[in-house]
């Protein structure tokens, strides 16, 4: 939820059921309070919410290994229609240089 309020509400019940949403990922802070005789009583709970990557992407090459000038194809599929997919193919030698521009799942979760 990246620091934004994603849900608010109030209830007169002593038991409240909530269902986490993908927008809460990767971490949501639940704050519950009540007021009795002018005194505010509160508690918080951190909820780890999985599924920050709701749109799953899968890739498969037509060949596991190839030679220069050989034709290969890459199959890309997603579970969301009209998804925008960006691709970058990098020579293995360039990858060994570790340019520091790779994006990891951990970086997205931050």
Secondary structure, DSSP 8 states (H G I E B T S, - for coil): -TT--------S-S-------GGG-SEEEEEEEEEETTEEEEEEEEEE---S--S-EEEEES-SS--TT----EEEEESSTT---------HHHHHT--S----HHHHH-
